[in-house]
Amino acid sequence: MTQEALSDTVDELDRRVIAALQLNGRAPWSAVARWVGASETTAQRRYTAMRERGLARVTGTLELDRTREGSSMLVRVQARPGRGLEAAARFAESPDVRFVAVVTGAADLIVDFVARDNEEMMRMLFTDLPAADLITSTEAVPVIRAFTTAGMWDTGLLPPAAVADLRPDPVSPFCDPGRDRAPQALTLLEHEIAAALREDGRIQVSALARRLKHAQSSVARAMDRLISRGILQFRTLVEPSLLGFDAEFMVWLSIEPDRLDAAGRQLAKHPGTKFVSASTGRFNLVGHVVLPRRADLFPYTREVIGALPGLLASDVTLHLVTMKYSWHRMVRPT
């Protein structure tokens, strides 16, 4: 779908509401209204309408490397000729997959598997691989250390003052003193809260407590623990084109090992970077990026990728369609 067609499905107020919720998915409607130039009722109504149409939703996400909930494996998939979309649809149906994109370049699909342990990952990749009959090869890239995450991304559609007001004390992963602590197991209540917030990141604590049949005070304390420990983040899922970003892509970089930390921090600071992590294998730094236009890829390649310290090789896979974001199938506007 063209940028023009997508833009017709939302207006500037909708985009400002999305931008505010990306800064803080659980921001009070009074705070959202203050920065989007509308009443609380209007801001809430706009979000509800977009959520009902499947265009946007706030979701709670767990930071896997802080818990014992599993680890991420990005898989570059090559499909049989003409079978890429069918393969992507099968991957998107899998409960083990949280992200699927159809891309151009050296791979046809990018799939993010999440597994609790090596045995489960082997099952996913070798025994029960979705669409195995439709693909010709795979390359697994384990994610080992985040430099920035999608929940920390700023769309840039609101002024810096809005960021300071709405975003609650963000701490970059590479600056977090607790980053290297041993992962912590979640309690049963924390599991239940995380599962509910994955479906609706804006559910009120009182409603969540009723659903889970726990005291509201217990639920509130458990949520606060998850958020304060950096285990639970909130992000707003939306097709980037709706916000004016026509180019969505992933960068796959080979960096000299002793320059990896510096390169990761540098790439994380770029305003288009939604996610960047160290990884293992042929590519040891992987990023998910958006830019306003595909033409912007040319200066980006020269000025951003080319300026990274220790760069040995790079690859770019440009998204044609992203079928699943953070566990959710998103409706593409028609």
RATAPE-V747096 format. One record per helix or strand. SS is the DSSP state (@ for helix, = for strand). FROM is the first residue (numbers start at 1). TO is the last residue. If there is no record, write none. Layout:
((SS;FROM;TO) (SS;FROM;TO))
//
This chain:
((@;3;7) (@;12;23) (@;29;36) (@;40;52) (=;56;62) (@;64;66) (=;67;67) (=;71;79) (@;84;93) (=;97;104) (=;109;115) (@;118;127) (@;132;134) (=;135;148) (@;150;152) (@;160;166) (@;173;175) (=;184;184) (@;188;199) (@;205;212) (@;216;228) (=;232;238) (@;240;243) (=;247;255) (@;257;268) (=;273;279) (=;285;291) (@;296;305) (=;311;325) (=;328;329))
//
